[in-house]
Amino acid sequence: MTMFRPYKSILNHYKHMALFRHLVLVLVFAVFGAGICLAGTPPVIVDDKGRVIHVKQPFKRIISLYGAHTENLFHLGLESEIIGVSVNDTFPPQVTDKKTFSFHDDAEKFVAARPDLVLIRPMIDNGYPNFVRQLERYGITVVSLQPADVTSMFAYWRDLGRLTGRLERAEQLVADFQKKVGVIASFLPPEKHRKKVYFEAIHSRMKTFTHGSMAIYALESAGGINAAADAPSSRNTNIANYSKEKILSKAHEIDVFLAQKGIMNPVTIEQILNEPGFHIVKAVKNSQVYLIDENIVSRPVPRLLQGILVIGNLLYPKIFATLEKDL
């Protein structure tokens, strides 16, 4: 499970890394004359650690150490190519048939499985560099990816497509997602009639999400107005400190109170309702407090669309009951 760096450890670092990746690809275009799209020229990707990977042929034996990678690979139709998944993976249900791996395992366990690609995320790259170096010494290609926002999520899907020879399928995933979000947008009420929502990230520490995070993207795509749009990033992540005093200062504005629920925020509705002082919050008084599965609002996967629909049904049930027929 991610530590809410949706998932980048330091958001600014990854913005700079995205620029770096772009510049590297520009250089690749210059070197190869017409870029990576020339017939016969291998696709090239630059991962979040700056590795340049020339994909001479699609990777066929993949170990995924991040649930979002696993889920996206299944969406790309790569069930047979996935030979291992993270010990924490639970979706889709087919992952139960796969051998499990962890970055705490000895590298020899990976070598014995004979992968040609191990997909990781920056947390592993930064926190367990010796493990990563061992894999690379054995000649295993390691790629570290984790998008920070929805725009980079689409680029991430395409990178997975390039790595696996499924770029066309990745492009279709992007197109389908964008089309459906566009349909949803066409049904939303005018902004002046939209509901203001406080979206809680961690109840015990009174934290919310920052602008640009996937959770806020899901909220805004569903027609919600972020009541904590002024929330400053905490340690340059997509999580923001938002004190109880700040929440209560907007108590009369908060039409709906959402909280993600999962490993990172094991909260209950009763805890929110009984939080000292929250009785003055409009959403609490009107019983408009809801929990949302963190897996559908905080991960760079197609299920983010499900998160948008779940939120939309809570905010505007009549509109979304009609809308879902058009998706």
C-alpha positions in Angstrom: 0.0 0.0 0.0 1.2 3.4 -0.9 2.2 6.0 1.7 0.1 8.6 0.0 2.7 9.7 -2.5 0.5 8.9 -5.4 2.4 8.3 -5.5 5.8 10.1 -5.2 7.9 10.4 -2.1 8.6 14.1 -2.8 6.3 15.7 -5.3 8.6 18.5 -6.4 11.4 15.9 -7.0 9.1 14.0 -9.3 8.0 17.1 -11.2 11.7 17.7 -11.9 12.1 14.1 -12.8 9.2 14.3 -15.2 11.0 17.3 -16.9 14.2 15.2 -16.9 12.5 12.3 -18.6 11.0 14.6 -21.2 14.5 16.1 -21.9 16.0 12.6 -22.2 13.3 11.6 -24.7 13.9 14.8 -26.7 17.6 13.8 -26.9 16.5 10.3 -28.0 14.6 11.8 -30.8 17.6 13.8 -31.9 20.0 10.8 -31.8 17.7 8.5 -33.7 16.7 10.9 -36.3 13.0 10.6 -36.1 12.5 9.4 -32.5 11.2 6.3 -30.9 8.3 6.0 -33.3 10.4 5.0 -36.4 9.7 1.6 -37.7 12.3 -0.8 -36.3 13.5 1.6 -33.6 13.0 0.1 -30.1 10.7 2.1 -27.8 12.5 4.0 -25.1 11.3 4.9 -21.7 12.9 6.8 -18.8 11.8 5.7 -15.4 11.5 7.8 -12.2 15.1 7.1 -11.2 16.4 8.3 -14.6 17.1 4.8 -16.0 16.9 4.8 -19.8 15.3 1.5 -21.0 15.5 0.5 -24.7 12.8 -2.0 -25.2 14.3 -4.2 -27.9 11.5 -6.7 -27.4 8.5 -6.9 -25.0 9.2 -8.2 -21.5 7.5 -11.5 -21.0 8.4 -12.6 -17.4 7.4 -9.8 -15.1 7.4 -9.5 -11.3 5.4 -6.6 -10.0 6.2 -5.2 -6.6 3.4 -2.5 -6.5 -0.3 -3.2 -6.6 -1.0 -0.5 -9.1 1.5 -2.0 -11.5 -0.1 -5.4 -11.1 -3.6 -4.1 -11.7 -2.6 -2.2 -14.7 -0.8 -5.1 -16.2 -3.9 -7.2 -15.9 -5.8 -4.4 -17.7 -3.3 -4.6 -20.5 -4.1 -8.3 -20.9 -0.8 -9.6 -19.4 -2.0 -12.2 -17.0 0.3 -14.9 -18.5 3.3 -12.6 -18.5 3.0 -11.8 -14.7 5.0 -14.4 -12.9 5.0 -12.7 -9.5 3.2 -10.0 -7.5 3.7 -8.2 -4.3 2.7 -9.9 -1.0 0.2 -7.1 -0.5 -1.6 -7.4 -3.8 -5.3 -8.3 -3.6 -6.8 -7.0 -6.9 -7.8 -8.4 -9.3 -8.8 -11.7 -7.7 -6.5 -13.6 -10.1 -3.5 -12.4 -8.2 -4.1 -15.2 -5.7 -2.8 -17.6 -8.3 0.5 -15.8 -8.6 3.7 -16.4 -6.6 4.4 -13.6 -4.1 7.5 -11.5 -3.7 8.8 -8.8 -1.5 11.7 -6.3 -1.6 12.6 -7.9 1.8 13.3 -11.2 0.1 16.8 -12.2 -1.0 17.7 -11.4 -4.5 18.2 -15.1 -5.1 14.5 -15.8 -4.9 14.0 -13.4 -7.8 16.8 -14.9 -9.8 15.3 -18.4 -9.4 12.1 -17.2 -10.9 14.0 -16.0 -14.0 12.2 -12.6 -14.5 13.2 -10.4 -17.4 11.6 -7.3 -15.7 11.0 -6.3 -12.1 8.6 -3.4 -11.7 9.1 -1.3 -8.6 8.2 2.2 -7.3 10.4 5.0 -6.0 9.9 4.1 -2.4 11.7 0.8 -3.0 14.4 2.5 -5.1 15.1 5.1 -2.4 14.6 2.9 0.6 16.2 -0.4 -0.5 19.0 0.5 -3.0 21.1 -2.5 -2.2 18.2 -4.8 -3.1 17.8 -3.0 -6.4 21.5 -3.1 -7.2 21.6 -6.8 -6.5 18.8 -7.5 -9.1 20.6 -5.3 -11.6 23.9 -7.2 -11.0 22.1 -10.4 -12.0 21.1 -8.8 -15.3 17.5 -8.2 -14.4 15.9 -5.1 -15.8 14.5 -3.0 -13.0 12.0 -0.2 -13.8 10.7 2.3 -11.2 7.4 4.1 -11.9 4.8 5.9 -9.9 2.8 8.8 -11.3 2.1 11.9 -9.2 -1.1 13.0 -10.9 -3.6 12.0 -13.5 -1.7 13.5 -16.5 1.4 11.5 -15.5 -0.9 8.5 -14.9 -1.7 8.4 -18.6 2.0 8.6 -19.5 2.6 5.8 -17.0 0.0 3.5 -18.6 1.7 4.2 -22.0 5.1 3.3 -20.5 3.8 0.0 -19.2 2.4 -0.6 -22.8 5.8 0.1 -24.3 7.5 -2.2 -21.9 5.2 -5.1 -22.7 4.3 -4.6 -26.3 0.8 -3.4 -25.4 1.0 0.3 -26.3 -2.1 0.1 -28.5 -4.1 -1.4 -25.6 -2.6 1.3 -23.2 -3.8 4.0 -25.6 -7.2 2.5 -25.6 -7.3 2.5 -21.8 -6.4 6.2 -21.8 -8.9 7.0 -24.5 -11.7 5.1 -22.7 -11.0 6.7 -19.4 -10.9 10.3 -20.8 -14.0 9.7 -22.8 -16.0 8.5 -19.8 -14.7 11.4 -17.6 -15.8 13.7 -20.4 -19.3 12.2 -20.4 -19.5 12.6 -16.6 -18.5 16.3 -16.9 -21.3 17.0 -19.4 -23.9 15.8 -16.8 -22.6 17.8 -13.8 -24.6 20.7 -12.4 -23.4 24.3 -12.8 -20.6 25.2 -10.5 -22.7 27.5 -8.3 -25.0 24.5 -7.5 -22.2 22.0 -6.7 -21.6 20.7 -3.2 -18.6 21.6 -1.1 -16.8 18.6 0.2 -14.1 18.0 2.8 -12.1 14.9 1.8 -10.2 13.4 4.7 -7.0 11.4 4.2 -5.9 10.5 7.7 -8.4 11.1 10.6 -6.1 10.6 13.5 -3.8 13.4 12.3 -6.4 15.6 10.7 -4.9 15.4 7.2 -6.6 16.0 3.8 -5.4 15.8 0.2 -3.7 18.5 -1.8 -4.8 20.0 -5.1 -3.6 17.8 -7.9 -3.8 14.5 -6.0 -5.8 11.7 -7.5 -8.3 11.8 -4.7 -9.1 15.4 -5.4 -9.1 14.8 -9.1 -11.8 12.1 -8.4 -13.7 14.5 -6.2 -13.7 17.3 -8.7 -14.4 15.0 -11.7 -17.5 13.9 -9.8 -18.7 17.5 -9.4 -17.5 18.2 -5.9 -15.8 21.4 -4.8 -12.8 20.9 -2.5 -13.6 22.7 0.7 -9.9 22.5 1.7 -8.5 23.8 -1.5 -6.1 26.0 0.5 -4.5 23.0 2.2 -0.7 23.2 2.0 1.3 20.1 1.0 2.9 18.3 3.9 6.6 17.5 3.2 5.9 18.1 -0.4 3.6 15.0 -0.7 0.0 14.9 -1.8 -1.1 14.9 1.8 -1.9 18.2 3.6 -2.1 19.1 7.3 -5.5 20.6 8.0 -6.2 21.2 11.6 -9.5 20.7 13.4 -9.6 24.4 13.8 -9.4 24.9 10.0 -12.1 22.3 9.5 -14.4 23.9 12.1 -13.7 27.4 10.6 -15.5 26.1 7.5 -18.1 24.0 9.3 -21.0 25.8 7.8 -19.6 25.3 4.2 -19.0 21.6 4.2 -22.0 19.9 2.6 -20.4 16.5 2.5 -17.6 14.9 4.5 -15.7 12.1 2.7 -13.0 10.0 4.2 -10.9 7.5 2.5 -10.9 4.1 4.3 -8.2 1.5 4.3 -4.8 0.6 5.7 -3.7 4.2 5.9 -7.0 5.5 7.4 -8.8 2.8 9.4 -11.6 5.2 10.4 -15.3 4.6 11.0 -18.2 6.9 10.4 -18.9 6.8 14.1 -15.4 8.1 14.9 -16.1 11.1 12.6 -19.5 11.8 13.9 -18.3 11.6 17.5 -15.1 13.7 17.0 -15.2 16.5 19.5 -16.4 19.7 17.9 -17.5 18.1 14.6 -21.2 18.3 15.7 -21.2 21.9 14.3 -20.0 20.7 10.8 -22.9 21.0 8.4 -22.3 17.5 6.8 -22.2 15.9 10.3 -25.5 17.6 11.3 -27.1 16.4 8.1 -25.7 12.9 8.2 -23.7 13.5 5.0 -20.6 11.6 6.1 -19.3 8.7 3.9 -16.3 6.4 3.6 -14.6 5.7 0.3 -12.3 2.7 -0.4 -8.8 4.2 -0.7 -8.0 1.8 -3.5 -10.4 3.5 -5.9 -9.4 7.1 -5.2 -5.6 7.0 -4.5 -4.1 4.6 -7.0 -3.1 5.3 -10.7 -5.4 2.6 -12.1 -8.5 2.6 -14.3 -10.6 1.9 -11.1 -10.1 5.6 -10.4 -13.2 6.0 -12.7 -15.1 3.8 -10.2 -14.0 6.2 -7.5 -15.5 9.1 -9.5 -18.8 7.3 -9.9 -19.0 6.3 -6.2 -18.4 9.9 -5.2 -20.8 11.2 -7.8 -23.6 8.9 -6.6 -23.1 10.2 -3.1 -23.2 13.8 -4.1 -25.8 13.8 -6.9 -27.6 10.4 -6.8 -30.3 11.4 -9.3 -27.8 12.7 -11.9 -25.5 9.7 -11.6 -28.3 7.2 -11.7 -29.1 8.5 -15.2 -25.5 9.0 -16.1 -24.3 5.5 -15.6 -26.5 4.3 -18.5 -24.4 6.4 -20.8 -21.0 5.0 -19.7 
